[in-house]
């Protein structure tokens, strides 16, 4: 009888863990717009764009670790992968009821700056861009096209932002950026279609 109870408990625990691992959560993501015309002009001149990320107060997320990764692609292939931060490896705050951060991207001639600002700390990375690109060619784009949030599951990296030049068709103008950022990026298919020689994808993993 004890053996049967033990097996039953194990089955229940396994079912609970499986249900938790398959549960889907939401990360809110939206552009942070300058409050004044002057601020808008200054950020445009400086090549700065920002996206705000936040989580609803979900008890299942409290105390979870997370990590942020930037992947740089050149000619359709992974060129570099940098772990921006990892709370399992560093003494940084884990997720709590107030979790939020802002992703900053600044594109200057030959350089792309990517920074993550949290309430109590920040992290910045700088990349060199190809000489073929002009000042301000790269644009920070949301992945959650047509939605206020991104869906994710525990322990699965998911894309949160794309930093890319536009489609190289001059007739597209600003629409060139919209065309290349239509939700989650499948690298091989995306590159085959747009042939953009350098771009960056930002990933978040929670759990």
Buried (B, 14 or more C-beta within 10 A) or exposed (E): EEEEEEEEEEEEEEEEEEEEEEEEBBBBBBEEEBEEEEEEEEBEEEBBBBBBBBBEEBEEBEEBBBBBBBBBBEEBEEEEEEEBBBBEEEEBEBBEEEBEBBBBBBBBEEBBBBBBBBEEEEBEBEBEBEEEBEEBBBBBBBBBEEEEBBEBBBEEBBBBBBBBBBBEEEEBEEEBBBBBBEBEBEBEEBBEEBEBBBBBBBBBBBB
